[in-house]
Amino acid sequence: DITPDEYAQGEYVCLESEEETMRSNTTLLFDEQVKTKRGMRQFKTYKSPLFDEDGRTMGTVGIAHDVTDLGNIATELDILINALPFSVVIEDADGIILNANRETETYFKVDRHRIVGRHIKDWRRIVFGDELAQQRQIHEDREFEAVIDGERKVLEMNKTPIVDVFGNKTGQMRIYRDVTEARRLEERAVMNARTDYLTGLYNRRYFYEYLEERDRAEPLSLVTLDLDDFKDINDQYGHAVGDEALLKVGTLLRQTFPEGLAIRWGGDEFVVAVFGERDPRELREQAEGLLAKLCERSTVDEHTRPLTGSIGIVTSDDQNFSIDELIRRSDEALYRAKRAGKSQCCVYGEGEPPR
């Protein structure tokens, strides 16, 4: 039920493949499109040469398999995986890559046609480099870091087996998701929950969380600082100037106690937690140096005004110490410095007057 012209075109396609088979003297596989009464069909055709008694090629024999529907399925699959917003790599049971979607090119800056037909090990080396490709983490369903086109990425990889109708594994689908931005936002959210928004110092909540993670048998010293008459600065010059003063304090605390955990305890009160065996006299010298720098650097609204603070210090090597009791003692030393005239430092337990 096809026209003579259509028949001639189909016969020409067949003649071409027959001639090639006879020239090669071996079985060949061809993709052929043939017009039938069901419309155009796609055939996978195996053709083998036929030999006469003298070994001369006398013709061919062919077996054609109509794969039109399979081809349609493959096209639909291609449309589907190319619509997905993450990288998809499909491999067969031998680890040979059969397909990769367009997002794979975006993710890994590689031409997907370069990797189709290659082994998955080659793929790893191409996109991740030799060192990372050899690591076990690339073989597992988990997150890992990789440098792609000079940029560090956090990727999440999941593997899903592909099985036939009999339940036999015929391949595997790898799905890569770029979770770099998601992890960055998570880290930022965690950091925001742990830090003071103005000074960037840790907050009181994180201090208690941090203590739970540390070895409680470790000696701990607290240096507590409270600004003197800070309310007057806010009232006289405004909160913007007050915020600037708090930022200066935060910077000085980090510089003075780089080994400590600097915390904005609340308002104009700060705490530095210093872990390990420390000499109270050494801490006192550091604290007094901080107070001197604080006064030197304080300029408010173009008018020089000394910004001062009072500091209380407590140390403990008691393995069963109560952190709340340690804070109470630090506050007690702080207020002793306040009562003694402010802009001073006191160490808990020391009887001599502050210098």
C-alpha positions in Angstrom: 0.0 0.0 0.0 2.8 2.5 -0.8 3.5 4.3 -4.0 6.1 3.2 -6.6 8.3 6.2 -5.6 8.1 5.3 -2.0 8.9 1.7 -2.8 11.9 2.7 -4.9 13.2 4.9 -2.0 12.9 2.0 0.5 14.5 -0.4 -2.0 17.4 2.1 -2.4 18.0 2.1 1.4 18.0 -1.7 1.4 20.4 -1.9 -1.5 22.9 0.4 0.2 23.1 -1.7 3.3 23.3 -4.9 1.3 26.2 -3.7 -0.8 28.0 -2.5 2.3 27.5 -6.0 3.9 28.8 -7.8 0.9 31.9 -5.5 0.8 32.7 -6.1 4.4 32.1 -9.9 4.3 30.8 -9.8 7.9 27.5 -9.3 9.8 26.6 -5.6 10.2 23.9 -3.7 12.1 21.9 -0.9 10.4 19.4 1.7 11.5 16.9 1.9 8.7 13.8 4.0 8.2 11.2 2.3 6.0 7.8 3.5 4.8 5.0 0.9 5.6 1.2 1.0 5.6 1.6 1.9 9.3 3.7 5.0 8.4 7.4 5.4 8.8 9.0 2.8 11.0 12.5 2.5 12.5 14.2 -0.8 12.0 17.3 -2.3 13.6 18.5 -4.6 10.8 21.2 -7.3 11.1 22.5 -8.3 7.7 25.0 -11.1 6.9 26.6 -12.0 3.6 25.7 -15.3 1.9 28.5 -17.3 0.2 28.3 -19.9 -2.6 30.3 -23.1 -2.7 33.4 -21.3 -4.0 33.3 -18.8 -1.2 32.1 -15.9 -3.3 29.6 -13.5 -2.0 26.2 -14.2 -3.6 23.8 -12.1 -1.6 22.7 -11.2 1.9 20.2 -12.4 4.5 18.7 -9.9 7.0 16.7 -9.9 10.1 14.9 -6.7 10.9 13.5 -5.7 14.3 10.9 -2.9 14.4 12.2 -0.6 17.2 9.9 2.4 16.5 8.1 2.2 19.8 11.3 1.7 21.7 12.7 4.7 19.9 9.7 6.7 20.9 10.2 5.7 24.5 13.9 6.7 24.3 12.8 10.1 22.9 10.3 10.6 25.7 12.9 9.6 28.3 15.3 12.2 26.7 12.6 14.9 27.0 12.0 13.9 30.6 15.6 14.0 31.8 16.3 17.2 30.0 13.4 18.8 31.8 14.9 18.0 35.2 16.7 20.8 37.0 19.7 18.7 38.0 22.3 16.5 36.4 21.3 13.0 35.3 23.8 10.4 34.0 22.5 7.0 32.8 24.9 4.0 32.5 24.4 0.4 31.6 25.3 -2.7 33.6 28.9 -2.4 32.5 29.3 1.2 33.6 29.1 2.6 30.1 27.3 6.0 29.9 24.3 5.8 27.7 22.9 9.2 28.2 23.3 12.5 30.0 21.0 15.5 30.2 21.7 19.1 29.3 21.9 20.1 32.9 25.0 17.9 33.2 26.7 20.3 30.8 25.7 23.2 33.0 26.8 21.5 36.2 30.1 20.2 35.1 31.1 22.4 32.2 31.6 19.4 29.9 30.1 18.5 26.5 27.8 15.6 27.3 28.5 14.1 23.9 32.1 13.7 25.0 31.1 11.4 27.8 28.3 9.3 26.2 29.8 5.9 25.3 32.6 6.2 27.9 33.0 4.4 31.1 31.8 6.0 34.3 35.4 6.0 35.6 36.4 8.2 32.7 33.6 10.5 33.6 34.8 10.9 37.1 38.3 11.7 36.0 37.0 14.3 33.4 34.7 16.2 35.8 36.3 15.7 39.2 40.0 15.1 38.4 42.1 12.0 39.2 42.6 12.6 43.0 38.9 13.1 43.8 37.8 10.4 41.4 39.8 7.8 43.3 38.2 8.6 46.6 35.5 6.3 48.0 33.1 9.2 48.6 32.4 9.6 44.9 31.2 6.0 44.8 28.6 6.4 47.6 25.3 8.2 47.9 26.4 11.2 49.8 27.5 14.8 49.7 31.0 15.7 48.6 33.0 18.8 47.6 34.5 19.2 44.1 36.2 22.0 42.2 34.3 22.5 38.9 35.8 25.0 36.5 37.8 26.6 39.3 34.8 27.0 41.6 34.3 24.9 44.7 30.9 23.1 44.7 29.0 21.0 47.2 27.3 18.2 45.3 24.8 15.6 46.4 24.8 12.3 44.4 22.2 9.6 44.5 22.3 6.3 42.5 19.1 4.5 41.4 19.3 1.1 39.8 17.5 0.5 36.5 15.9 -2.9 36.3 14.1 -4.8 33.5 10.7 -6.5 33.6 12.3 -9.6 35.2 13.9 -7.6 38.0 17.4 -7.8 36.6 19.6 -4.8 37.0 20.4 -3.4 33.5 22.0 -0.2 34.5 22.1 2.7 36.9 20.9 6.3 37.0 23.1 8.9 38.8 21.5 12.1 39.9 23.7 15.0 40.9 22.3 18.1 42.7 24.3 21.3 43.3 23.5 22.0 47.0 26.3 24.7 47.3 23.9 27.6 47.8 21.6 25.6 50.1 24.5 24.6 52.4 25.7 28.2 52.4 22.3 29.4 53.5 22.1 26.7 56.1 25.6 27.7 57.5 24.5 31.4 57.4 21.3 30.6 59.3 23.3 28.6 61.9 25.9 31.4 62.2 23.1 34.0 62.6 21.6 31.9 65.4 25.0 31.7 67.1 26.3 35.3 66.7 25.3 38.8 67.6 24.0 40.7 64.5 25.9 43.9 65.3 29.3 42.9 66.5 29.6 39.5 64.9 30.7 38.1 68.3 29.2 34.8 69.5 26.0 35.1 71.6 25.2 33.7 75.0 23.2 30.8 73.6 26.2 29.6 71.6 28.4 29.9 74.7 26.3 27.3 76.5 26.1 25.1 73.5 29.9 25.3 73.1 30.5 24.4 76.7 28.4 21.2 76.3 30.7 20.1 73.5 33.9 20.9 75.4 35.7 18.7 78.0 34.3 20.0 81.3 37.5 18.9 83.0 39.4 21.6 81.1 40.2 24.7 83.2 38.2 27.8 82.2 38.7 31.5 82.8 36.1 34.2 82.2 36.9 37.9 81.4 33.7 40.0 81.8 33.7 43.6 80.5 30.9 46.1 81.0 31.2 49.6 79.5 31.0 52.5 81.9 28.1 54.9 81.6 27.2 53.6 78.2 23.6 54.8 78.5 24.9 58.4 78.6 26.6 57.9 75.2 23.4 56.6 73.6 21.3 59.4 75.2 23.8 62.2 74.3 25.0 61.1 70.8 22.5 58.6 69.6 22.3 54.9 69.1 24.4 55.0 65.9 27.4 56.3 67.9 26.7 53.7 70.6 26.7 50.9 68.0 30.1 52.2 66.7 31.4 52.0 70.3 30.2 48.4 70.6 31.9 47.5 67.3 35.2 48.9 68.6 34.8 46.8 71.8 34.2 43.7 69.8 37.3 44.3 67.6 39.5 44.9 70.7 38.3 41.8 72.4 39.2 39.7 69.4 42.6 41.3 69.1 43.4 41.1 72.9 42.2 37.5 73.4 42.7 35.8 70.0 42.7 32.4 71.7 39.4 33.0 73.5 35.8 32.8 72.7 34.5 36.4 72.5 30.8 36.8 73.4 28.4 39.7 73.4 26.6 38.8 76.6 23.9 41.4 76.2 23.6 45.2 75.9 27.1 46.6 76.6 28.3 43.6 78.5 30.9 41.2 77.0 32.5 37.9 78.1 35.6 36.2 76.8 35.9 32.5 77.7 39.6 31.3 77.7 40.1 27.6 77.9 43.2 25.9 79.4 45.6 26.6 82.2 46.0 30.4 82.5 47.8 32.7 85.0 45.3 35.3 86.3 48.1 37.9 86.4 48.6 37.4 82.6 44.9 37.7 82.0 44.8 40.9 84.1 47.7 42.4 82.1 45.8 41.7 78.8 42.6 43.1 80.2 44.3 46.3 81.4 45.9 46.7 78.0 42.5 46.4 76.4 41.1 49.2 78.7 43.9 51.5 77.8 43.4 50.9 74.0 39.6 51.4 74.5 40.2 54.8 76.0 42.7 55.8 73.4 40.6 55.0 70.4 37.3 56.4 71.6 36.1 59.5 69.7 32.5 60.3 69.7 30.8 62.7 67.2 34.1 64.5 66.5 34.5 65.2 70.3 37.0 63.2 72.2 35.3 61.4 75.0 36.9 58.5 76.9 35.1 55.3 76.4 35.9 53.2 79.4 34.9 49.9 80.8 35.2 47.7 83.9 36.5 44.2 83.9 36.1 41.2 86.2 38.2 38.0 85.8 37.7 34.6 87.3 39.6 31.4 86.8 38.7 27.8 87.7 40.4 24.4 87.4 37.6 22.7 89.4 36.4 19.7 87.2 32.9 20.0 88.8 32.6 23.8 88.4 29.2 25.3 87.8 29.3 27.7 84.8 26.5 29.8 86.4 28.6 30.1 89.6 31.7 31.0 87.5 29.7 33.8 85.8 28.4 35.0 89.2 32.0 35.3 90.5 33.1 37.1 87.3 30.2 39.6 87.8 31.2 40.0 91.4 34.7 40.9 90.4 33.3 43.3 87.7 31.1 45.2 90.1 33.9 45.5 92.6 35.9 47.3 89.8 32.8 49.5 89.2 32.6 50.4 92.9 36.3 51.2 93.0 36.0 53.9 90.4 35.4 52.2 87.1 37.9 51.8 84.2 39.6 49.1 86.2 40.1 45.4 86.4 39.5 43.1 89.3 40.3 39.4 89.7 37.9 37.3 91.8 39.5 36.2 95.1 42.3 38.8 95.1 42.1 41.0 98.2 44.3 43.8 97.0 42.6 47.0 95.7 42.4 47.3 91.9 45.2 49.2 90.2 
